[in-house]
Amino acid sequence: MSPGPATVLGFDFGKKRIGIAVGQTLTASARPLATVRVHDDRPDWDAIAGFIQSWRPAQLIVGLPTQLDGSEHPLAAAVRRFAAELQQRYALPVQLVDERLSSHAAAQIAVAAGGRTAPHRQAAKETLDRIAAQVILETWFTEHNHSRQPS
């Protein structure tokens, strides 16, 4: 990625939903953006294209699920296919980042913000997916030494 401030989109891929977050390299900050549906193993590419057209990111970051011991999660192959399709469709750099414990961190953030995290509630699941995408972007910022600018 070129130096200087840039917008990036983060994705938390799932078999039913994909959480999306938006971030800025200048501030090394991210915020939850949206959740898109996956039907019959096909992401809602029209919705994803809309976010890419609206935000014009310089790069896309996708969370790669790993086990606590560092081995790949069974969903990792599907995530790699999703990341490859993102790169092919939008001709943007795509990076994978270890998303170990991002769902747990998302639940903690939601609870701290007063949100509900009951797993059976659809709205709660979608909120957690978006927050997990935010955590994925924040992890990427940390790993790539983007630092927050003083306020």
MODELLER restraints for C-alpha pairs under 7 A, 6 or more apart:
rsr = mdl.restraints
at = mdl.atoms
rsr.add(forms.Gaussian(group=physical.xy_distance, feature=features.Distance(at['CA:5:A'], at['CA:24:A']), mean=6.87, stdev=0.5))
rsr.add(forms.Gaussian(group=physical.xy_distance, feature=features.Distance(at['CA:5:A'], at['CA:25:A']), mean=5.32, stdev=0.5))
rsr.add(forms.Gaussian(group=physical.xy_distance, feature=features.Distance(at['CA:5:A'], at['CA:26:A']), mean=4.70, stdev=0.5))
rsr.add(forms.Gaussian(group=physical.xy_distance, feature=features.Distance(at['CA:6:A'], at['CA:24:A']), mean=5.73, stdev=0.5))
rsr.add(forms.Gaussian(group=physical.xy_distance, feature=features.Distance(at['CA:6:A'], at['CA:25:A']), mean=5.37, stdev=0.5))
rsr.add(forms.Gaussian(group=physical.xy_distance, feature=features.Distance(at['CA:6:A'], at['CA:26:A']), mean=6.86, stdev=0.5))
rsr.add(forms.Gaussian(group=physical.xy_distance, feature=features.Distance(at['CA:6:A'], at['CA:58:A']), mean=6.05, stdev=0.5))
rsr.add(forms.Gaussian(group=physical.xy_distance, feature=features.Distance(at['CA:7:A'], at['CA:23:A']), mean=5.70, stdev=0.5))
rsr.add(forms.Gaussian(group=physical.xy_distance, feature=features.Distance(at['CA:7:A'], at['CA:24:A']), mean=4.68, stdev=0.5))
rsr.add(forms.Gaussian(group=physical.xy_distance, feature=features.Distance(at['CA:7:A'], at['CA:25:A']), mean=6.46, stdev=0.5))
rsr.add(forms.Gaussian(group=physical.xy_distance, feature=features.Distance(at['CA:7:A'], at['CA:57:A']), mean=4.76, stdev=0.5))
rsr.add(forms.Gaussian(group=physical.xy_distance, feature=features.Distance(at['CA:7:A'], at['CA:58:A']), mean=5.90, stdev=0.5))
rsr.add(forms.Gaussian(group=physical.xy_distance, feature=features.Distance(at['CA:8:A'], at['CA:22:A']), mean=5.90, stdev=0.5))
rsr.add(forms.Gaussian(group=physical.xy_distance, feature=features.Distance(at['CA:8:A'], at['CA:23:A']), mean=5.22, stdev=0.5))
rsr.add(forms.Gaussian(group=physical.xy_distance, feature=features.Distance(at['CA:8:A'], at['CA:24:A']), mean=6.23, stdev=0.5))
rsr.add(forms.Gaussian(group=physical.xy_distance, feature=features.Distance(at['CA:8:A'], at['CA:57:A']), mean=4.76, stdev=0.5))
rsr.add(forms.Gaussian(group=physical.xy_distance, feature=features.Distance(at['CA:8:A'], at['CA:58:A']), mean=5.84, stdev=0.5))
rsr.add(forms.Gaussian(group=physical.xy_distance, feature=features.Distance(at['CA:8:A'], at['CA:59:A']), mean=5.11, stdev=0.5))
rsr.add(forms.Gaussian(group=physical.xy_distance, feature=features.Distance(at['CA:8:A'], at['CA:60:A']), mean=5.76, stdev=0.5))
rsr.add(forms.Gaussian(group=physical.xy_distance, feature=features.Distance(at['CA:9:A'], at['CA:20:A']), mean=6.84, stdev=0.5))
rsr.add(forms.Gaussian(group=physical.xy_distance, feature=features.Distance(at['CA:9:A'], at['CA:21:A']), mean=5.69, stdev=0.5))
rsr.add(forms.Gaussian(group=physical.xy_distance, feature=features.Distance(at['CA:9:A'], at['CA:22:A']), mean=4.61, stdev=0.5))
rsr.add(forms.Gaussian(group=physical.xy_distance, feature=features.Distance(at['CA:9:A'], at['CA:23:A']), mean=6.25, stdev=0.5))
rsr.add(forms.Gaussian(group=physical.xy_distance, feature=features.Distance(at['CA:9:A'], at['CA:57:A']), mean=6.25, stdev=0.5))
rsr.add(forms.Gaussian(group=physical.xy_distance, feature=features.Distance(at['CA:9:A'], at['CA:59:A']), mean=6.77, stdev=0.5))
rsr.add(forms.Gaussian(group=physical.xy_distance, feature=features.Distance(at['CA:9:A'], at['CA:60:A']), mean=5.06, stdev=0.5))
rsr.add(forms.Gaussian(group=physical.xy_distance, feature=features.Distance(at['CA:9:A'], at['CA:61:A']), mean=6.17, stdev=0.5))
rsr.add(forms.Gaussian(group=physical.xy_distance, feature=features.Distance(at['CA:10:A'], at['CA:20:A']), mean=5.55, stdev=0.5))
rsr.add(forms.Gaussian(group=physical.xy_distance, feature=features.Distance(at['CA:10:A'], at['CA:21:A']), mean=5.02, stdev=0.5))
rsr.add(forms.Gaussian(group=physical.xy_distance, feature=features.Distance(at['CA:10:A'], at['CA:22:A']), mean=6.22, stdev=0.5))
rsr.add(forms.Gaussian(group=physical.xy_distance, feature=features.Distance(at['CA:10:A'], at['CA:60:A']), mean=5.92, stdev=0.5))
rsr.add(forms.Gaussian(group=physical.xy_distance, feature=features.Distance(at['CA:10:A'], at['CA:61:A']), mean=4.60, stdev=0.5))
rsr.add(forms.Gaussian(group=physical.xy_distance, feature=features.Distance(at['CA:10:A'], at['CA:62:A']), mean=5.75, stdev=0.5))
rsr.add(forms.Gaussian(group=physical.xy_distance, feature=features.Distance(at['CA:10:A'], at['CA:133:A']), mean=5.41, stdev=0.5))
rsr.add(forms.Gaussian(group=physical.xy_distance, feature=features.Distance(at['CA:10:A'], at['CA:134:A']), mean=6.78, stdev=0.5))
rsr.add(forms.Gaussian(group=physical.xy_distance, feature=features.Distance(at['CA:10:A'], at['CA:136:A']), mean=6.58, stdev=0.5))
rsr.add(forms.Gaussian(group=physical.xy_distance, feature=features.Distance(at['CA:10:A'], at['CA:137:A']), mean=5.49, stdev=0.5))
rsr.add(forms.Gaussian(group=physical.xy_distance, feature=features.Distance(at['CA:11:A'], at['CA:18:A']), mean=6.49, stdev=0.5))
rsr.add(forms.Gaussian(group=physical.xy_distance, feature=features.Distance(at['CA:11:A'], at['CA:19:A']), mean=5.60, stdev=0.5))
rsr.add(forms.Gaussian(group=physical.xy_distance, feature=features.Distance(at['CA:11:A'], at['CA:20:A']), mean=4.76, stdev=0.5))
rsr.add(forms.Gaussian(group=physical.xy_distance, feature=features.Distance(at['CA:11:A'], at['CA:21:A']), mean=6.64, stdev=0.5))
rsr.add(forms.Gaussian(group=physical.xy_distance, feature=features.Distance(at['CA:11:A'], at['CA:61:A']), mean=6.23, stdev=0.5))
rsr.add(forms.Gaussian(group=physical.xy_distance, feature=features.Distance(at['CA:11:A'], at['CA:62:A']), mean=4.78, stdev=0.5))
rsr.add(forms.Gaussian(group=physical.xy_distance, feature=features.Distance(at['CA:11:A'], at['CA:63:A']), mean=6.28, stdev=0.5))
rsr.add(forms.Gaussian(group=physical.xy_distance, feature=features.Distance(at['CA:11:A'], at['CA:133:A']), mean=5.12, stdev=0.5))
rsr.add(forms.Gaussian(group=physical.xy_distance, feature=features.Distance(at['CA:12:A'], at['CA:18:A']), mean=5.41, stdev=0.5))
rsr.add(forms.Gaussian(group=physical.xy_distance, feature=features.Distance(at['CA:12:A'], at['CA:19:A']), mean=4.83, stdev=0.5))
rsr.add(forms.Gaussian(group=physical.xy_distance, feature=features.Distance(at['CA:12:A'], at['CA:20:A']), mean=6.48, stdev=0.5))
rsr.add(forms.Gaussian(group=physical.xy_distance, feature=features.Distance(at['CA:12:A'], at['CA:62:A']), mean=6.34, stdev=0.5))
rsr.add(forms.Gaussian(group=physical.xy_distance, feature=features.Distance(at['CA:12:A'], at['CA:63:A']), mean=5.52, stdev=0.5))
rsr.add(forms.Gaussian(group=physical.xy_distance, feature=features.Distance(at['CA:12:A'], at['CA:129:A']), mean=6.38, stdev=0.5))
rsr.add(forms.Gaussian(group=physical.xy_distance, feature=features.Distance(at['CA:12:A'], at['CA:132:A']), mean=6.23, stdev=0.5))
rsr.add(forms.Gaussian(group=physical.xy_distance, feature=features.Distance(at['CA:12:A'], at['CA:133:A']), mean=4.79, stdev=0.5))
rsr.add(forms.Gaussian(group=physical.xy_distance, feature=features.Distance(at['CA:13:A'], at['CA:19:A']), mean=6.63, stdev=0.5))
rsr.add(forms.Gaussian(group=physical.xy_distance, feature=features.Distance(at['CA:13:A'], at['CA:79:A']), mean=6.36, stdev=0.5))
rsr.add(forms.Gaussian(group=physical.xy_distance, feature=features.Distance(at['CA:15:A'], at['CA:38:A']), mean=6.32, stdev=0.5))
rsr.add(forms.Gaussian(group=physical.xy_distance, feature=features.Distance(at['CA:15:A'], at['CA:41:A']), mean=6.51, stdev=0.5))
rsr.add(forms.Gaussian(group=physical.xy_distance, feature=features.Distance(at['CA:16:A'], at['CA:37:A']), mean=6.01, stdev=0.5))
rsr.add(forms.Gaussian(group=physical.xy_distance, feature=features.Distance(at['CA:16:A'], at['CA:38:A']), mean=4.79, stdev=0.5))
rsr.add(forms.Gaussian(group=physical.xy_distance, feature=features.Distance(at['CA:16:A'], at['CA:39:A']), mean=6.81, stdev=0.5))
rsr.add(forms.Gaussian(group=physical.xy_distance, feature=features.Distance(at['CA:17:A'], at['CA:35:A']), mean=6.45, stdev=0.5))
rsr.add(forms.Gaussian(group=physical.xy_distance, feature=features.Distance(at['CA:17:A'], at['CA:36:A']), mean=5.65, stdev=0.5))
rsr.add(forms.Gaussian(group=physical.xy_distance, feature=features.Distance(at['CA:17:A'], at['CA:37:A']), mean=4.55, stdev=0.5))
rsr.add(forms.Gaussian(group=physical.xy_distance, feature=features.Distance(at['CA:17:A'], at['CA:38:A']), mean=5.32, stdev=0.5))
rsr.add(forms.Gaussian(group=physical.xy_distance, feature=features.Distance(at['CA:18:A'], at['CA:35:A']), mean=5.51, stdev=0.5))
rsr.add(forms.Gaussian(group=physical.xy_distance, feature=features.Distance(at['CA:18:A'], at['CA:36:A']), mean=5.26, stdev=0.5))
rsr.add(forms.Gaussian(group=physical.xy_distance, feature=features.Distance(at['CA:18:A'], at['CA:37:A']), mean=6.38, stdev=0.5))
rsr.add(forms.Gaussian(group=physical.xy_distance, feature=features.Distance(at['CA:18:A'], at['CA:129:A']), mean=6.59, stdev=0.5))
rsr.add(forms.Gaussian(group=physical.xy_distance, feature=features.Distance(at['CA:19:A'], at['CA:34:A']), mean=6.06, stdev=0.5))
rsr.add(forms.Gaussian(group=physical.xy_distance, feature=features.Distance(at['CA:19:A'], at['CA:35:A']), mean=4.47, stdev=0.5))
rsr.add(forms.Gaussian(group=physical.xy_distance, feature=features.Distance(at['CA:19:A'], at['CA:36:A']), mean=6.60, stdev=0.5))
rsr.add(forms.Gaussian(group=physical.xy_distance, feature=features.Distance(at['CA:19:A'], at['CA:129:A']), mean=4.35, stdev=0.5))
rsr.add(forms.Gaussian(group=physical.xy_distance, feature=features.Distance(at['CA:19:A'], at['CA:130:A']), mean=4.18, stdev=0.5))
rsr.add(forms.Gaussian(group=physical.xy_distance, feature=features.Distance(at['CA:19:A'], at['CA:132:A']), mean=6.98, stdev=0.5))
rsr.add(forms.Gaussian(group=physical.xy_distance, feature=features.Distance(at['CA:19:A'], at['CA:133:A']), mean=5.51, stdev=0.5))
rsr.add(forms.Gaussian(group=physical.xy_distance, feature=features.Distance(at['CA:20:A'], at['CA:32:A']), mean=6.43, stdev=0.5))
rsr.add(forms.Gaussian(group=physical.xy_distance, feature=features.Distance(at['CA:20:A'], at['CA:33:A']), mean=5.47, stdev=0.5))
rsr.add(forms.Gaussian(group=physical.xy_distance, feature=features.Distance(at['CA:20:A'], at['CA:34:A']), mean=5.19, stdev=0.5))
rsr.add(forms.Gaussian(group=physical.xy_distance, feature=features.Distance(at['CA:20:A'], at['CA:35:A']), mean=5.90, stdev=0.5))
rsr.add(forms.Gaussian(group=physical.xy_distance, feature=features.Distance(at['CA:20:A'], at['CA:130:A']), mean=5.34, stdev=0.5))
rsr.add(forms.Gaussian(group=physical.xy_distance, feature=features.Distance(at['CA:20:A'], at['CA:133:A']), mean=5.37, stdev=0.5))
rsr.add(forms.Gaussian(group=physical.xy_distance, feature=features.Distance(at['CA:21:A'], at['CA:30:A']), mean=6.58, stdev=0.5))
rsr.add(forms.Gaussian(group=physical.xy_distance, feature=features.Distance(at['CA:21:A'], at['CA:31:A']), mean=5.54, stdev=0.5))
rsr.add(forms.Gaussian(group=physical.xy_distance, feature=features.Distance(at['CA:21:A'], at['CA:32:A']), mean=4.30, stdev=0.5))
rsr.add(forms.Gaussian(group=physical.xy_distance, feature=features.Distance(at['CA:21:A'], at['CA:33:A']), mean=4.59, stdev=0.5))
rsr.add(forms.Gaussian(group=physical.xy_distance, feature=features.Distance(at['CA:21:A'], at['CA:34:A']), mean=6.81, stdev=0.5))
rsr.add(forms.Gaussian(group=physical.xy_distance, feature=features.Distance(at['CA:21:A'], at['CA:130:A']), mean=6.10, stdev=0.5))
rsr.add(forms.Gaussian(group=physical.xy_distance, feature=features.Distance(at['CA:21:A'], at['CA:133:A']), mean=5.19, stdev=0.5))
rsr.add(forms.Gaussian(group=physical.xy_distance, feature=features.Distance(at['CA:21:A'], at['CA:134:A']), mean=5.05, stdev=0.5))
rsr.add(forms.Gaussian(group=physical.xy_distance, feature=features.Distance(at['CA:22:A'], at['CA:30:A']), mean=5.49, stdev=0.5))
rsr.add(forms.Gaussian(group=physical.xy_distance, feature=features.Distance(at['CA:22:A'], at['CA:31:A']), mean=5.65, stdev=0.5))
rsr.add(forms.Gaussian(group=physical.xy_distance, feature=features.Distance(at['CA:22:A'], at['CA:32:A']), mean=6.54, stdev=0.5))
rsr.add(forms.Gaussian(group=physical.xy_distance, feature=features.Distance(at['CA:22:A'], at['CA:33:A']), mean=6.18, stdev=0.5))
rsr.add(forms.Gaussian(group=physical.xy_distance, feature=features.Distance(at['CA:23:A'], at['CA:29:A']), mean=5.45, stdev=0.5))
rsr.add(forms.Gaussian(group=physical.xy_distance, feature=features.Distance(at['CA:23:A'], at['CA:30:A']), mean=3.93, stdev=0.5))
rsr.add(forms.Gaussian(group=physical.xy_distance, feature=features.Distance(at['CA:23:A'], at['CA:31:A']), mean=6.38, stdev=0.5))
rsr.add(forms.Gaussian(group=physical.xy_distance, feature=features.Distance(at['CA:23:A'], at['CA:137:A']), mean=6.88, stdev=0.5))
rsr.add(forms.Gaussian(group=physical.xy_distance, feature=features.Distance(at['CA:24:A'], at['CA:30:A']), mean=6.56, stdev=0.5))
rsr.add(forms.Gaussian(group=physical.xy_distance, feature=features.Distance(at['CA:25:A'], at['CA:146:A']), mean=6.42, stdev=0.5))
rsr.add(forms.Gaussian(group=physical.xy_distance, feature=features.Distance(at['CA:27:A'], at['CA:147:A']), mean=6.85, stdev=0.5))
rsr.add(forms.Gaussian(group=physical.xy_distance, feature=features.Distance(at['CA:27:A'], at['CA:148:A']), mean=4.63, stdev=0.5))
rsr.add(forms.Gaussian(group=physical.xy_distance, feature=features.Distance(at['CA:27:A'], at['CA:149:A']), mean=5.59, stdev=0.5))
rsr.add(forms.Gaussian(group=physical.xy_distance, feature=features.Distance(at['CA:28:A'], at['CA:141:A']), mean=5.79, stdev=0.5))
rsr.add(forms.Gaussian(group=physical.xy_distance, feature=features.Distance(at['CA:28:A'], at['CA:146:A']), mean=5.61, stdev=0.5))
rsr.add(forms.Gaussian(group=physical.xy_distance, feature=features.Distance(at['CA:28:A'], at['CA:147:A']), mean=5.74, stdev=0.5))
rsr.add(forms.Gaussian(group=physical.xy_distance, feature=features.Distance(at['CA:28:A'], at['CA:148:A']), mean=5.22, stdev=0.5))
rsr.add(forms.Gaussian(group=physical.xy_distance, feature=features.Distance(at['CA:29:A'], at['CA:138:A']), mean=6.64, stdev=0.5))
rsr.add(forms.Gaussian(group=physical.xy_distance, feature=features.Distance(at['CA:30:A'], at['CA:134:A']), mean=5.52, stdev=0.5))
rsr.add(forms.Gaussian(group=physical.xy_distance, feature=features.Distance(at['CA:30:A'], at['CA:137:A']), mean=6.41, stdev=0.5))
rsr.add(forms.Gaussian(group=physical.xy_distance, feature=features.Distance(at['CA:30:A'], at['CA:138:A']), mean=6.38, stdev=0.5))
rsr.add(forms.Gaussian(group=physical.xy_distance, feature=features.Distance(at['CA:31:A'], at['CA:134:A']), mean=5.47, stdev=0.5))
rsr.add(forms.Gaussian(group=physical.xy_distance, feature=features.Distance(at['CA:32:A'], at['CA:130:A']), mean=4.84, stdev=0.5))
rsr.add(forms.Gaussian(group=physical.xy_distance, feature=features.Distance(at['CA:32:A'], at['CA:131:A']), mean=5.28, stdev=0.5))
rsr.add(forms.Gaussian(group=physical.xy_distance, feature=features.Distance(at['CA:32:A'], at['CA:133:A']), mean=6.77, stdev=0.5))
rsr.add(forms.Gaussian(group=physical.xy_distance, feature=features.Distance(at['CA:32:A'], at['CA:134:A']), mean=5.40, stdev=0.5))
rsr.add(forms.Gaussian(group=physical.xy_distance, feature=features.Distance(at['CA:33:A'], at['CA:130:A']), mean=6.26, stdev=0.5))
rsr.add(forms.Gaussian(group=physical.xy_distance, feature=features.Distance(at['CA:34:A'], at['CA:130:A']), mean=5.86, stdev=0.5))
rsr.add(forms.Gaussian(group=physical.xy_distance, feature=features.Distance(at['CA:35:A'], at['CA:126:A']), mean=5.92, stdev=0.5))
rsr.add(forms.Gaussian(group=physical.xy_distance, feature=features.Distance(at['CA:35:A'], at['CA:129:A']), mean=6.76, stdev=0.5))
rsr.add(forms.Gaussian(group=physical.xy_distance, feature=features.Distance(at['CA:35:A'], at['CA:130:A']), mean=6.04, stdev=0.5))
rsr.add(forms.Gaussian(group=physical.xy_distance, feature=features.Distance(at['CA:36:A'], at['CA:44:A']), mean=6.31, stdev=0.5))
rsr.add(forms.Gaussian(group=physical.xy_distance, feature=features.Distance(at['CA:36:A'], at['CA:47:A']), mean=6.83, stdev=0.5))
rsr.add(forms.Gaussian(group=physical.xy_distance, feature=features.Distance(at['CA:37:A'], at['CA:43:A']), mean=6.18, stdev=0.5))
rsr.add(forms.Gaussian(group=physical.xy_distance, feature=features.Distance(at['CA:37:A'], at['CA:44:A']), mean=5.89, stdev=0.5))
rsr.add(forms.Gaussian(group=physical.xy_distance, feature=features.Distance(at['CA:38:A'], at['CA:44:A']), mean=6.01, stdev=0.5))
rsr.add(forms.Gaussian(group=physical.xy_distance, feature=features.Distance(at['CA:58:A'], at['CA:92:A']), mean=6.84, stdev=0.5))
rsr.add(forms.Gaussian(group=physical.xy_distance, feature=features.Distance(at['CA:59:A'], at['CA:92:A']), mean=5.83, stdev=0.5))
rsr.add(forms.Gaussian(group=physical.xy_distance, feature=features.Distance(at['CA:59:A'], at['CA:93:A']), mean=5.09, stdev=0.5))
rsr.add(forms.Gaussian(group=physical.xy_distance, feature=features.Distance(at['CA:59:A'], at['CA:94:A']), mean=6.01, stdev=0.5))
rsr.add(forms.Gaussian(group=physical.xy_distance, feature=features.Distance(at['CA:60:A'], at['CA:92:A']), mean=6.92, stdev=0.5))
rsr.add(forms.Gaussian(group=physical.xy_distance, feature=features.Distance(at['CA:60:A'], at['CA:93:A']), mean=6.22, stdev=0.5))
rsr.add(forms.Gaussian(group=physical.xy_distance, feature=features.Distance(at['CA:60:A'], at['CA:94:A']), mean=4.71, stdev=0.5))
rsr.add(forms.Gaussian(group=physical.xy_distance, feature=features.Distance(at['CA:60:A'], at['CA:95:A']), mean=6.41, stdev=0.5))
rsr.add(forms.Gaussian(group=physical.xy_distance, feature=features.Distance(at['CA:61:A'], at['CA:94:A']), mean=5.71, stdev=0.5))
rsr.add(forms.Gaussian(group=physical.xy_distance, feature=features.Distance(at['CA:61:A'], at['CA:95:A']), mean=4.96, stdev=0.5))
rsr.add(forms.Gaussian(group=physical.xy_distance, feature=features.Distance(at['CA:61:A'], at['CA:96:A']), mean=5.88, stdev=0.5))
rsr.add(forms.Gaussian(group=physical.xy_distance, feature=features.Distance(at['CA:61:A'], at['CA:97:A']), mean=6.95, stdev=0.5))
rsr.add(forms.Gaussian(group=physical.xy_distance, feature=features.Distance(at['CA:61:A'], at['CA:137:A']), mean=6.77, stdev=0.5))
rsr.add(forms.Gaussian(group=physical.xy_distance, feature=features.Distance(at['CA:62:A'], at['CA:83:A']), mean=6.58, stdev=0.5))
rsr.add(forms.Gaussian(group=physical.xy_distance, feature=features.Distance(at['CA:62:A'], at['CA:95:A']), mean=6.21, stdev=0.5))
rsr.add(forms.Gaussian(group=physical.xy_distance, feature=features.Distance(at['CA:62:A'], at['CA:96:A']), mean=4.89, stdev=0.5))
rsr.add(forms.Gaussian(group=physical.xy_distance, feature=features.Distance(at['CA:62:A'], at['CA:97:A']), mean=6.22, stdev=0.5))
rsr.add(forms.Gaussian(group=physical.xy_distance, feature=features.Distance(at['CA:63:A'], at['CA:96:A']), mean=5.71, stdev=0.5))
rsr.add(forms.Gaussian(group=physical.xy_distance, feature=features.Distance(at['CA:63:A'], at['CA:97:A']), mean=5.02, stdev=0.5))
rsr.add(forms.Gaussian(group=physical.xy_distance, feature=features.Distance(at['CA:63:A'], at['CA:98:A']), mean=5.86, stdev=0.5))
rsr.add(forms.Gaussian(group=physical.xy_distance, feature=features.Distance(at['CA:63:A'], at['CA:99:A']), mean=4.92, stdev=0.5))
rsr.add(forms.Gaussian(group=physical.xy_distance, feature=features.Distance(at['CA:63:A'], at['CA:136:A']), mean=5.87, stdev=0.5))
rsr.add(forms.Gaussian(group=physical.xy_distance, feature=features.Distance(at['CA:64:A'], at['CA:76:A']), mean=6.04, stdev=0.5))
rsr.add(forms.Gaussian(group=physical.xy_distance, feature=features.Distance(at['CA:64:A'], at['CA:79:A']), mean=6.43, stdev=0.5))
rsr.add(forms.Gaussian(group=physical.xy_distance, feature=features.Distance(at['CA:64:A'], at['CA:96:A']), mean=5.79, stdev=0.5))
rsr.add(forms.Gaussian(group=physical.xy_distance, feature=features.Distance(at['CA:64:A'], at['CA:97:A']), mean=5.59, stdev=0.5))
rsr.add(forms.Gaussian(group=physical.xy_distance, feature=features.Distance(at['CA:64:A'], at['CA:98:A']), mean=5.03, stdev=0.5))
rsr.add(forms.Gaussian(group=physical.xy_distance, feature=features.Distance(at['CA:64:A'], at['CA:99:A']), mean=5.45, stdev=0.5))
rsr.add(forms.Gaussian(group=physical.xy_distance, feature=features.Distance(at['CA:65:A'], at['CA:72:A']), mean=6.44, stdev=0.5))
rsr.add(forms.Gaussian(group=physical.xy_distance, feature=features.Distance(at['CA:65:A'], at['CA:73:A']), mean=5.40, stdev=0.5))
rsr.add(forms.Gaussian(group=physical.xy_distance, feature=features.Distance(at['CA:65:A'], at['CA:75:A']), mean=6.80, stdev=0.5))
rsr.add(forms.Gaussian(group=physical.xy_distance, feature=features.Distance(at['CA:65:A'], at['CA:76:A']), mean=5.73, stdev=0.5))
rsr.add(forms.Gaussian(group=physical.xy_distance, feature=features.Distance(at['CA:65:A'], at['CA:98:A']), mean=6.26, stdev=0.5))
rsr.add(forms.Gaussian(group=physical.xy_distance, feature=features.Distance(at['CA:65:A'], at['CA:99:A']), mean=5.32, stdev=0.5))
rsr.add(forms.Gaussian(group=physical.xy_distance, feature=features.Distance(at['CA:65:A'], at['CA:100:A']), mean=5.96, stdev=0.5))
rsr.add(forms.Gaussian(group=physical.xy_distance, feature=features.Distance(at['CA:66:A'], at['CA:72:A']), mean=4.37, stdev=0.5))
rsr.add(forms.Gaussian(group=physical.xy_distance, feature=features.Distance(at['CA:66:A'], at['CA:73:A']), mean=4.66, stdev=0.5))
rsr.add(forms.Gaussian(group=physical.xy_distance, feature=features.Distance(at['CA:66:A'], at['CA:98:A']), mean=6.64, stdev=0.5))
rsr.add(forms.Gaussian(group=physical.xy_distance, feature=features.Distance(at['CA:66:A'], at['CA:99:A']), mean=6.85, stdev=0.5))
rsr.add(forms.Gaussian(group=physical.xy_distance, feature=features.Distance(at['CA:66:A'], at['CA:100:A']), mean=5.55, stdev=0.5))
rsr.add(forms.Gaussian(group=physical.xy_distance, feature=features.Distance(at['CA:67:A'], at['CA:73:A']), mean=5.49, stdev=0.5))
rsr.add(forms.Gaussian(group=physical.xy_distance, feature=features.Distance(at['CA:67:A'], at['CA:100:A']), mean=6.79, stdev=0.5))
rsr.add(forms.Gaussian(group=physical.xy_distance, feature=features.Distance(at['CA:68:A'], at['CA:100:A']), mean=6.86, stdev=0.5))
rsr.add(forms.Gaussian(group=physical.xy_distance, feature=features.Distance(at['CA:83:A'], at['CA:94:A']), mean=6.54, stdev=0.5))
rsr.add(forms.Gaussian(group=physical.xy_distance, feature=features.Distance(at['CA:87:A'], at['CA:93:A']), mean=6.33, stdev=0.5))
rsr.add(forms.Gaussian(group=physical.xy_distance, feature=features.Distance(at['CA:87:A'], at['CA:94:A']), mean=5.98, stdev=0.5))
rsr.add(forms.Gaussian(group=physical.xy_distance, feature=features.Distance(at['CA:97:A'], at['CA:140:A']), mean=6.37, stdev=0.5))
rsr.add(forms.Gaussian(group=physical.xy_distance, feature=features.Distance(at['CA:99:A'], at['CA:136:A']), mean=5.96, stdev=0.5))
rsr.add(forms.Gaussian(group=physical.xy_distance, feature=features.Distance(at['CA:102:A'], at['CA:132:A']), mean=5.36, stdev=0.5))
rsr.add(forms.Gaussian(group=physical.xy_distance, feature=features.Distance(at['CA:102:A'], at['CA:135:A']), mean=5.96, stdev=0.5))
rsr.add(forms.Gaussian(group=physical.xy_distance, feature=features.Distance(at['CA:102:A'], at['CA:136:A']), mean=6.64, stdev=0.5))
rsr.add(forms.Gaussian(group=physical.xy_distance, feature=features.Distance(at['CA:103:A'], at['CA:132:A']), mean=5.46, stdev=0.5))
rsr.add(forms.Gaussian(group=physical.xy_distance, feature=features.Distance(at['CA:106:A'], at['CA:128:A']), mean=5.75, stdev=0.5))
rsr.add(forms.Gaussian(group=physical.xy_distance, feature=features.Distance(at['CA:106:A'], at['CA:131:A']), mean=5.21, stdev=0.5))
rsr.add(forms.Gaussian(group=physical.xy_distance, feature=features.Distance(at['CA:106:A'], at['CA:132:A']), mean=5.02, stdev=0.5))
rsr.add(forms.Gaussian(group=physical.xy_distance, feature=features.Distance(at['CA:106:A'], at['CA:135:A']), mean=6.84, stdev=0.5))
rsr.add(forms.Gaussian(group=physical.xy_distance, feature=features.Distance(at['CA:107:A'], at['CA:117:A']), mean=6.39, stdev=0.5))
rsr.add(forms.Gaussian(group=physical.xy_distance, feature=features.Distance(at['CA:107:A'], at['CA:128:A']), mean=6.34, stdev=0.5))
rsr.add(forms.Gaussian(group=physical.xy_distance, feature=features.Distance(at['CA:110:A'], at['CA:116:A']), mean=6.82, stdev=0.5))
rsr.add(forms.Gaussian(group=physical.xy_distance, feature=features.Distance(at['CA:110:A'], at['CA:117:A']), mean=6.90, stdev=0.5))
rsr.add(forms.Gaussian(group=physical.xy_distance, feature=features.Distance(at['CA:111:A'], at['CA:117:A']), mean=6.95, stdev=0.5))
rsr.add(forms.Gaussian(group=physical.xy_distance, feature=features.Distance(at['CA:116:A'], at['CA:124:A']), mean=6.10, stdev=0.5))
rsr.add(forms.Gaussian(group=physical.xy_distance, feature=features.Distance(at['CA:117:A'], at['CA:124:A']), mean=5.31, stdev=0.5))
rsr.add(forms.Gaussian(group=physical.xy_distance, feature=features.Distance(at['CA:118:A'], at['CA:124:A']), mean=6.36, stdev=0.5))
rsr.add(forms.Gaussian(group=physical.xy_distance, feature=features.Distance(at['CA:119:A'], at['CA:125:A']), mean=6.09, stdev=0.5))
